[in-house]
Amino acid sequence: MNDLFERFKKKYEASTDMKVKKDKIIKGVLTVKVFDTNDKYLFWLHVVENNGIVEWY
């Protein structure tokens, strides 16, 4: 899951002005917290990988 988190983080942070931090893993689903540039918590996302494609919702 660390590899998935690092790949997601690189992609998400490069395309937004937000930062992500790893939260928890439940039943194979990675949950991350999203923060703005001032380190204010905004929301969370679930991150999964299906057939080599990283997806989040």
C-alpha positions as CSV (number, residue, x, y, z in Angstrom):
1,M,0.0,0.0,0.0
2,N,2.9,2.3,0.5
3,D,3.7,2.1,-3.2
4,L,0.1,2.9,-4.1
5,F,0.1,5.9,-1.7
6,E,3.3,7.2,-3.2
7,R,2.0,6.9,-6.8
8,F,-1.3,8.5,-5.9
9,K,0.4,11.3,-3.9
10,K,2.7,12.1,-6.8
11,K,-0.1,12.2,-9.3
12,Y,-2.7,14.1,-7.1
13,E,-0.3,16.7,-5.8
14,A,1.2,17.4,-9.2
15,S,-2.3,18.2,-10.6
16,T,-3.7,20.2,-7.7
17,D,-2.4,22.7,-5.2
18,M,-3.3,20.3,-2.3
19,K,-1.3,17.9,-0.2
20,V,-2.3,14.4,0.8
21,K,-1.4,12.4,3.9
22,K,-1.9,8.7,4.5
23,D,-4.7,7.9,6.9
24,K,-5.7,4.2,7.1
25,I,-6.2,1.0,5.2
26,I,-9.5,-0.9,5.7
27,K,-10.1,-4.1,3.7
28,G,-7.6,-3.2,1.0
29,V,-8.9,0.3,0.5
30,L,-6.4,3.2,1.3
31,T,-7.9,6.3,2.8
32,V,-6.1,9.6,2.5
33,K,-6.7,13.0,3.9
34,V,-6.5,16.1,1.7
35,F,-5.1,19.4,2.9
36,D,-4.9,22.8,1.4
37,T,-1.6,24.8,1.1
38,N,-2.1,26.1,4.6
39,D,-2.3,22.6,6.0
40,K,-6.0,22.9,6.7
41,Y,-7.9,19.6,6.4
42,L,-10.4,19.6,3.6
43,F,-11.7,16.1,2.9
44,W,-10.8,12.4,2.6
45,L,-10.6,10.1,-0.4
46,H,-10.5,6.4,-0.9
47,V,-7.7,5.2,-3.2
48,V,-7.7,1.8,-5.0
49,E,-5.9,0.2,-7.8
50,N,-7.7,-1.9,-10.4
51,N,-5.8,-3.5,-13.3
52,G,-2.8,-1.2,-12.7
53,I,-5.0,2.0,-12.8
54,V,-5.0,4.2,-9.6
55,E,-8.5,5.4,-8.9
56,W,-10.0,7.5,-6.1
57,Y,-13.4,8.4,-4.9
